[in-house]
Amino acid sequence: MNSKAAGLSLSDGLDLSGMTLRQVWLRYIGIGGCEGLTEVEKQLSGRTVLTSYEHNLLAQAINEHFIELDQDHPVAYDGSHVKS
């Protein structure tokens, strides 16, 4: 089971950011993401699940937008890879 820290989901974060799917995808690719636009859209709509790593890249892409606006980073990172 994936354990996410408190925070917004990817789709809620994207909605709040005002960015388009393409804008977040370009940011995601820019920081090392490797999934195509269609796969990212499926992830954000809940039709598929990306790896923890890919989820965290998407979260980072969205959170960087908020940081650029001098806001907090509200999107939760996936901590399922963290050992207890």
C-alpha positions in Angstrom: 0.0 0.0 0.0 1.3 3.4 -0.9 1.7 5.8 2.0 1.6 9.4 1.0 2.4 12.3 3.3 -0.3 14.8 4.0 -0.9 17.0 1.0 -2.8 17.3 -2.2 -3.1 14.6 -4.8 -1.4 15.2 -8.2 -4.7 16.0 -9.9 -5.8 18.4 -7.2 -2.4 20.1 -7.2 -2.6 20.5 -11.0 -6.1 21.9 -10.8 -5.0 24.4 -8.1 -1.9 25.4 -10.0 -3.7 26.6 -13.1 -1.2 24.9 -15.3 -2.3 22.8 -18.3 -1.5 19.1 -18.6 1.0 19.9 -21.3 2.8 22.5 -19.1 3.2 20.1 -16.2 4.3 17.4 -18.5 7.0 19.6 -20.0 8.2 20.4 -16.5 8.1 16.7 -15.6 10.2 15.8 -18.7 12.6 18.7 -17.9 13.5 17.2 -14.5 13.9 13.7 -15.8 10.5 12.1 -16.3 10.3 9.6 -19.0 6.5 8.9 -19.5 4.7 10.3 -22.4 1.9 12.9 -22.2 -0.8 10.2 -22.5 0.6 8.2 -19.6 0.9 11.3 -17.4 -2.7 12.2 -18.3 -3.8 8.7 -17.3 -2.0 9.0 -14.0 -3.5 12.3 -13.2 -7.0 11.1 -14.0 -6.5 7.9 -11.9 -6.7 5.5 -14.8 -3.2 4.1 -14.2 -0.6 4.2 -11.4 3.0 5.3 -12.0 5.9 4.2 -10.0 6.8 6.1 -6.8 9.7 7.7 -8.6 7.5 8.9 -11.5 4.8 10.1 -9.0 7.4 12.1 -7.2 8.7 13.7 -10.4 5.2 14.9 -11.2 4.7 16.2 -7.7 8.1 18.0 -7.9 7.1 19.5 -11.3 3.8 20.9 -9.9 5.4 22.0 -6.6 8.1 23.9 -8.4 5.4 26.0 -10.0 4.0 26.9 -6.6 7.5 27.7 -5.3 8.1 30.0 -8.2 4.9 31.9 -7.0 6.4 32.1 -3.5 3.9 29.6 -2.2 4.3 26.4 -0.3 4.7 23.0 -2.1 1.3 21.5 -1.5 1.4 18.3 -3.5 2.2 15.1 -1.6 5.2 13.0 -2.5 4.9 9.2 -2.5 6.8 7.8 0.4 6.1 4.2 -0.3 9.8 3.7 -1.0 10.8 4.9 2.5 11.6 2.1 5.0 10.1 2.3 8.4 
